[in-house]
């Protein structure tokens, strides 16, 4: 079923001539019940360094963040999560752009939606957007967070390259020491009790 949905989305994107990086942001911020992977977010972060991709990526994020359909709350939550990651790990232009759109982020700190089972699913959106607004207002803390993220990325890259030489890790979850449950695990019926439908 996921394959069919993916093929349908790809066909629709081709017909509508949707840019590749807009599609990637839409994929990372989809409506599935698990969060975006750090690998996918890092791919998007790396692409923000390319002048031609930056406005497409940011435009897609703002589109998601401005979606006020409460049934699409996961899109919004994942878009805030992605933006928070990008502010720390991508080009510093992301933070500048986020400051321009501060009103959108501040409005999200009042987002409310209750699921059909009575759960306040807007809580995570409110909290993440409040923390992101605070971070964007504090230049020193933002610089510290960006340095820490860079340091962690460097440590992880060094560990993966040395581990890959000795254990055959691929970084994509293919037989190395550092594997986990990704969306592929759920599609194939493995991992954490997820369903394939």
N, C-alpha and C positions, 0 to 999 in steps of 0.2 A: 504494500500500500504506500509506503514512504517513497519507493522508487517511482510509482505512478504519479504521486503528488509532485515529486521533484521534476519529473519529465514535463508535467503540465505547467509548472512554474517557469521552467526553462523555455518552453515553447511560448508562453505568454510574454516573457521578457524579450524574446527574439522579435516577436510581432510588434511589441511596443517600443523596441529599440532601447531597452533599459541598459544603462552603462554597467559594465562588469562590477565596478566597486560599489555602486548603489545596490546591486544584487547581493554582494557580499555582506554589506551592512544589514540588509533585510534578512539575510540568512542568519547572521549572528544574533539579531534581535527578533527572531521568530516567536511564534506563540506556543512553542513546545514547553512542557512543564519542567525544564531544567535550564540552568543558567548557561551563558556563553562560555566557551572554553577559553582558557588563557592563551592557548595556541592561536585560536581564531582571532582573538583580540589583538595579539601581537602582530599577526599578519596585517590587520587593518592599521595598527600603529605604524608599522614600517611603511605602508603605502602613503601615509600622510606626509612623508618626506618628499614625495613626488608632487611637483607643482600642479600637474594636470589632474591628479587624483584627489588632492586635498579638498577642493570645493565640492566635488561629487560626494565624497565620504561625509563631510560635514552637513551638506544639504540633506542627505538621507537620514542622518542622526536627528536633525531638527524636524524633519518630517515625522519621524517616529515620536519625538518628544511632544510634538503639537497635536498628536492624535488624541482627541478627548473622548473617544468611544470607550467607555469603561470596560466593555467586554474585551478590549485589547490591552488591558493593563499590563500583561507580560511584555508586550512590545515596549511600553514606556519604561518598565522596570529594567529591562535588558539594555535599552538605549541609555538610561542613566548610568548603569553599570559600565557599559562600553565607554561612555564619555568620561567617567571618572578614571577609568584605566588609561584612556588616551591622554588626559590631562597630565597624568604622572609619567607615561611611557612613550608618548609620541612627540612630534615636533612641538616646540613651545608655542607655535601658532595656534594650536588647539585651545590652550588656555586663553589666549587673546580673543579668539572667536567666541569662546564660552562667555567671556566677560561682556561681549557685545550682546549676547542673548541672555543676560542675567535675569531679565524679567520672566522669561520662559522657565528658567530653573526655579526662581522664587515662587512662581505660580504652582509648580509641582509640589512645593512644600505644603500645599493645601489640598492635594489630590486625595479624594475619598472614593472608595468603592468597596462594597461588601459582596463577597461571593455568595452563591446560592445556598451554601451551607453555613452562612453567617460569619465567615472569617473576614477580618479587615485586611484585604489584600493591598490596600493603598498605603499601609504603614511603611513598608520597605521603600516605596517611592518617595514618601515624605521624608523619611530619615536620610536616605542617600542624597536626595537633592539638597536638603539642609546642610549636610556635611560638605557637599561639593561647593555650595555657595560660600560657606565659611572658608574653605580652602582657597577659593579664588580671590577672596578678599584679603588673605594673609600671604603676601608675596614671599616673606621669609620661610614660612611653613611650606609653601608650594615648592620653593627651591630645594628645601630639605627633602621633601617627599620625592621629587624628581631625581635627586642625587641617590637616595636610598633605592629607588626603583632601578636606576642604572647599575648600581653596585650589585643588586640581587640578580639582575639580568646577566651581568658579567660573570658572577659566581656560578650561576646555573649553566651558562654556556661553557664555561671551563670544565665544570663537572660532567656535563654531557659529552664533551669532546674527549675527555680522558676516559670516561666510562665506555663510550662508544668504541674506543680503540681496544678495550680489554674485554668487553662483554657483548659487543654487537648491537648496542642500542641504536635505534633509528630516530628517536625523538618523536615518532608518530605513533608509538604504541605497538611496534611490531617486534616483539620478542626480547626487548631489552629489559633491564632491571627496573626501569621507571615506566611502568604501564599503569593504566587505570581504566575506568569506565568512561567512555566517550559516547557520543550519539550512535556510533557504529555498533557498540555493544548492545544497545537497546534495539536497534533495527534487526540485529542478528538473533535477538531473543536472549542474549546473555546479560549478565550484570544486574545488580541491585533491584530485582523485582519489577523492572519496567516492562511495559507491554510493547508489542510491535505494531500496534494499530493506532 
